[in-house]
């Protein structure tokens, strides 16, 4: 009887630990969603492709998968006049928000080439 009681207590404790872990994961996701909705996400990488028909730049970050960034007339461009001033393998910085699953640029900065 005592052994059965100990097993029951162990199962209850395990269930509580799993519940707390799940609650912490959900809370962390909520914090990320709040952060990304109030301040832009920063990305630095190389231009992989420019898609003028979609008003998009595909960026290959230093780590991770390629990311499609959409731009529009309100996007701030730094060190360039138009998006056509970018070229493949150009080093850029991007600040963007995610709206309805779409990455929308607030600012795109072309990093200057340092020549020797």
C-alpha positions in Angstrom: 0.0 0.0 0.0 2.8 2.4 0.9 4.6 1.7 -2.4 1.4 2.5 -4.4 1.0 5.8 -2.5 4.6 6.7 -3.3 4.1 6.0 -7.0 0.9 8.1 -7.0 2.7 11.1 -5.5 5.5 10.7 -8.0 3.1 10.7 -10.9 1.3 13.8 -9.5 4.7 15.6 -9.2 5.7 14.6 -12.7 2.4 15.9 -14.1 2.8 19.2 -12.3 6.4 19.7 -13.6 5.2 19.0 -17.2 2.3 21.4 -16.7 4.7 24.1 -15.5 7.1 23.5 -18.4 4.2 23.9 -20.9 3.0 27.1 -19.2 6.5 28.6 -19.3 6.9 27.8 -23.0 3.6 29.4 -23.8 4.5 32.5 -21.8 7.9 32.7 -23.6 6.1 32.6 -27.0 3.8 35.4 -25.8 6.8 37.6 -24.9 8.3 37.0 -28.3 5.1 38.0 -30.1 4.8 41.2 -28.0 8.4 42.1 -28.7 8.1 41.6 -32.4 4.9 43.6 -32.6 6.4 46.7 -30.8 9.9 46.9 -32.1 11.3 45.8 -35.4 13.3 42.6 -35.9 17.0 43.2 -36.9 18.6 41.1 -39.6 22.0 41.3 -41.2 23.0 39.3 -44.2 23.8 39.1 -47.9 21.4 39.8 -50.7 20.7 36.5 -52.3 18.1 37.7 -54.8 16.1 40.8 -55.7 12.5 40.2 -56.9 11.2 43.5 -58.3 7.9 42.1 -59.3 7.2 41.1 -55.7 8.9 44.1 -54.2 11.1 41.7 -52.2 14.7 41.1 -51.3 15.8 37.6 -50.3 18.4 37.8 -47.6 20.8 35.1 -46.5 21.6 35.8 -42.9 25.0 34.9 -41.4 23.2 31.9 -39.7 20.0 30.3 -40.7 17.7 30.0 -43.7 17.1 32.7 -46.3 14.4 35.2 -45.5 12.2 37.1 -47.9 11.8 40.7 -46.9 9.1 42.8 -48.7 9.6 46.5 -49.1 7.3 49.4 -50.1 7.2 53.1 -50.6 7.4 53.8 -46.9 10.6 51.7 -46.5 13.6 53.8 -45.5 16.6 53.2 -47.7 20.0 54.1 -46.4 23.1 54.5 -48.6 21.0 53.9 -51.7 18.4 55.8 -53.8 16.4 52.8 -54.9 16.3 49.1 -54.2 17.9 48.7 -57.7 21.1 50.0 -56.1 21.5 46.6 -54.4 23.3 43.7 -56.0 23.6 40.0 -55.2 26.1 39.2 -52.3 25.7 42.8 -51.1 26.0 43.1 -47.3 22.8 44.7 -45.8 21.1 45.4 -42.6 17.3 45.1 -42.4 14.7 46.1 -39.8 11.3 44.6 -40.3 8.0 43.6 -38.8 6.0 40.5 -39.4 2.4 41.3 -40.5 0.1 38.4 -41.4 3.1 36.1 -42.0 4.8 38.6 -44.3 8.1 40.2 -43.4 7.7 44.0 -44.1 10.8 46.1 -44.1 10.9 49.4 -42.1 14.5 50.1 -43.1 17.1 48.6 -45.4 20.7 49.8 -45.1 23.2 49.0 -47.8 26.6 48.5 -46.1 29.4 50.3 -47.9 32.1 48.2 -49.6 35.5 48.8 -48.0 38.1 48.8 -50.7 41.8 48.3 -50.3 
